[in-house]
Amino acid sequence: MTIGRLASAAGVNLETVRFYQRSGLIHEPQRPLSGYRTYGSGDVQRIRFIKRAQTLGFTLEEIATLLQLDKATACSETRQLASRKLGMVQAKLEDLLKMQSALVEMIHQCDTPQADGRCPIITALAGD
């Protein structure tokens, strides 16, 4: 299939395929005499793998590592990488919950008229 069909089959745009090629995540086939590079179903699967990994928060560098560990014996390394990623996600969730709590409190303060007429959210953001 051509690069356009590859992109369509993988659910990405053409520039994404080219970016992955420049990043070394997928190979760029040699250009035959016909002038059109061709790709196979393995390339579609590889791009889908990359997109799924990105959705889970893996960086392109981490994805490159995962692609190199594509053997059953690499499971422990893959697990370690996924565990580190999970720890980062959990830390982000904790931060988001703190942000949520702070915003709920600030919004709640807006429901009570302030004696000085100032906005409690602006006051909270401007405070030390």
N, C-alpha and C positions, 0 to 999 in steps of 0.2 A: 504494500500500500504506500501511497505517497505521504509526505509529511502532513499535508492537509487532512487526509483521511485518518492518519495516525492521531492527530490532535482531536479530531471529532470522535473517534472511537474511544479515546481515553478521557473525553470530557473536559479537555483543556483547550486553550487557544494556541494558535501557531507560535506565537512569541514565547509561550511557556515551554514548548518543546525546544525551541532554539536556545532559551535560557538554560534549560537542563543540559543541553549539549555543551554549551560553553562552560557550564559548571562541572562537566565531567560525570554527571549522573547517568546519562544515557549516551550511547555511542552515536557517532555520525557516520553512516555508511559511506563507502567510496561512491563517487559519482560515476555511473557507468556511461558508456558511449551514448546511450539514449538521453542522458542528461538528468534523469530523474532518480533520485535516491529512493530506495525501497526499504520498507520497515515491515516487521512481522508481528505476530500476536504477542510474542515475548516482550516487545517494546511497549505495547499497550499495557501489559501487566506491570511492567516496571514503572511506567508513569503513574498508573493507578496506585501502586505501592507508595511511591513518593508522595502523592497527594494525600493519601490516608495518613501517612506518617506526619506530614505537615499539619493535618487537622488535629492530630494528637499533641501537637506542640513541639515536635522534633525539628531541630534546625537542619539546614541542608548539610552541614558538616556531620551531624549525627546520623542523618539518613545515609550519607556516603559510607559511614562506618557500618551501618546496618546492612547495606547492600553487599559489603565485602564479607560480612559474617553469615552469608546465606548457606550455612551448613549446619547439620544437626549438632555437631560438636561445639558450635558457637552459642548454644542456648544460654549458657551461664553468663557470657558477656552481654548478650542481648537483654537478659533479665536484669543485669546490673544497670545497664543504660536506661531501661524502662523504669526501674526503681528510682533512679536519680530524677528522672523526669516526673514521676509521680510525686516525689518530695517537693519539687518545684511547684507543681500544680496545687498541692495542698497548702503550701505557703502563700500562693497567690489567692487561694480561696479564703484563707484566714484574713488576708489584707482586705479583700473585697467585702467580707462580712463586717470588718471594722468600719470600712467606708460606708457601708449600708447603714450601720447603726448610727454613725455620726450624722449622716444626711437625714435620717428619720428624726433624730433629735432636733436638728436645726429647723426642719420643716415644721415640727411640732411647736417649736418656740415662735414661729411666725403666726400660729393660730392665736396666740395671746398678745394683745396689744401691749406695746412697749411704752413705758412712761415718757421716755425721751423721744419717741417717734422714730427711732432708728431701726433699721432692718436688722434683726438678730443674726441673719446669715452673713450679711456684710460685716457686722461687728465681730462675729466669730472668725471670719476669714482674715480680717485685718488685725486681730489680736495677737499678742505674743503667745 
